[in-house]
Amino acid sequence: MMKIMRRLIAVLAFFAVLVGALKSLLNWVSRSGDDDHEVFADDDLEQV
């Protein structure tokens, strides 16, 4: 039972590190100032 709990905690920790790294990467891309990576266009550019 303890072995299963340890493995479960290890898997959850791995996914937490993976999500944190992905979030850091996305934050870095958004701060780089390069708009080539922008997914959605700015809504306030052309308001008619």
TORKOL-4160 file (C-alpha; in steps of 0.2 Angstrom, whole numbers, padded with zeros to 4 digits, m for minus):
48
<pt num="1" X="0000" Y="0000" Z="0000"/>
<pt num="2" X="0014" Y="0012" Z="0004"/>
<pt num="3" X="0023" Y="0008" Z="m0012"/>
<pt num="4" X="0007" Y="0013" Z="m0022"/>
<pt num="5" X="0005" Y="0029" Z="m0012"/>
<pt num="6" X="0023" Y="0034" Z="m0015"/>
<pt num="7" X="0021" Y="0031" Z="m0034"/>
<pt num="8" X="0005" Y="0041" Z="m0035"/>
<pt num="9" X="0014" Y="0056" Z="m0026"/>
<pt num="10" X="0029" Y="0054" Z="m0038"/>
<pt num="11" X="0017" Y="0055" Z="m0053"/>
<pt num="12" X="0008" Y="0070" Z="m0046"/>
<pt num="13" X="0024" Y="0079" Z="m0042"/>
<pt num="14" X="0030" Y="0075" Z="m0060"/>
<pt num="15" X="0015" Y="0082" Z="m0068"/>
<pt num="16" X="0016" Y="0098" Z="m0056"/>
<pt num="17" X="0033" Y="0101" Z="m0062"/>
<pt num="18" X="0028" Y="0099" Z="m0080"/>
<pt num="19" X="0014" Y="0111" Z="m0078"/>
<pt num="20" X="0025" Y="0123" Z="m0069"/>
<pt num="21" X="0038" Y="0122" Z="m0083"/>
<pt num="22" X="0025" Y="0125" Z="m0097"/>
<pt num="23" X="0017" Y="0140" Z="m0087"/>
<pt num="24" X="0035" Y="0147" Z="m0086"/>
<pt num="25" X="0038" Y="0145" Z="m0104"/>
<pt num="26" X="0021" Y="0153" Z="m0109"/>
<pt num="27" X="0025" Y="0168" Z="m0098"/>
<pt num="28" X="0042" Y="0170" Z="m0105"/>
<pt num="29" X="0035" Y="0170" Z="m0123"/>
<pt num="30" X="0021" Y="0182" Z="m0118"/>
<pt num="31" X="0034" Y="0194" Z="m0110"/>
<pt num="32" X="0046" Y="0193" Z="m0125"/>
<pt num="33" X="0036" Y="0206" Z="m0134"/>
<pt num="34" X="0036" Y="0197" Z="m0150"/>
<pt num="35" X="0018" Y="0196" Z="m0156"/>
<pt num="36" X="0021" Y="0182" Z="m0169"/>
<pt num="37" X="0016" Y="0169" Z="m0155"/>
<pt num="38" X="0000" Y="0178" Z="m0151"/>
<pt num="39" X="m0015" Y="0166" Z="m0152"/>
<pt num="40" X="m0029" Y="0179" Z="m0152"/>
<pt num="41" X="m0028" Y="0196" Z="m0160"/>
<pt num="42" X="m0031" Y="0211" Z="m0150"/>
<pt num="43" X="m0049" Y="0216" Z="m0150"/>
<pt num="44" X="m0045" Y="0235" Z="m0148"/>
<pt num="45" X="m0035" Y="0236" Z="m0164"/>
<pt num="46" X="m0049" Y="0239" Z="m0176"/>
<pt num="47" X="m0065" Y="0244" Z="m0168"/>
<pt num="48" X="m0078" Y="0250" Z="m0181"/>
